[in-house]
């Protein structure tokens, strides 16, 4: 089993004819994902051949869904057009939209997310994220598919790079699903959403949660874990040495006063029973011991 992405996922790529869309659609196909087409309003009716597969290009998400039965979109469009791309997917009632684009203005993301909440029916992952992978089954995003195979660990991370590192560190065990939720101040799928899904997934035995400085998402996740998660959770928080008031890496990774610090997040997670590593490798070793003991 997995969360959000499985063997029934039919993927389109919004922006499939651009350089990023072409490259990563090719990688998704190579990973075994069922990519069924893409969109570009200026090239509707054309086809594009990627990884030996000829794919149709549609003018809209609604057209692509009607012709292919697509239920997932991966969005690779420039920041200025990302809001419109998200809203188009939402208005088409697409079940899952994975927004890879970084640098989207927070105002645009907020408005797109508010629209999605009002319309309903579409789960948004991202923006500014690496996407989601169910190893050996499907890939929607830019996560390298050869890092790790399938296994009993669920992974939730704000950081793309740390997603890859943790998958590598625990490749001897494997993952049910690895999910990068993104590090912007406004995102679609949250830690809590993913924790709820992993808790319900019968084939996920344990969860790794990777956080970073800024905001209070990790603290809220800790409270949710305390009340609702029965599976073991191991955590890591990046940014212990980040200077106050300086944005580090992601737009949401900024510390103000004592709020949003790595230490505060670590303490909140530990108070909820989460074992927190001081490095990715230590975190992986904590998870390895937990899995071995089950």
Secondary structure, DSSP 8 states (H G I E B T S, - for coil): --SS--TT--EEEETTTSHHHHHHHHHHHHTT--EEEEE-GGGTT-EEEETTEEEEEESSHHHHHHHH---EEEE---HHHHHHHHHHHHHTT-SEEEE------HHHHHHHHHHHHHH-S-EEEESSS-EEEETTTEEEES--TTS--EEEEEEEES-HHHHHHHHHHTTTT-EEEEEE---SSS-SS-HHHHHHHHHH-TT--EEEEEEESSSSHHHHHHHHHHHH--SEEEEEEE-TT--TT---SSTT---BTTBT-HHHHHHHHHHTT-EEESSHHHHHHHHHHHHHH-
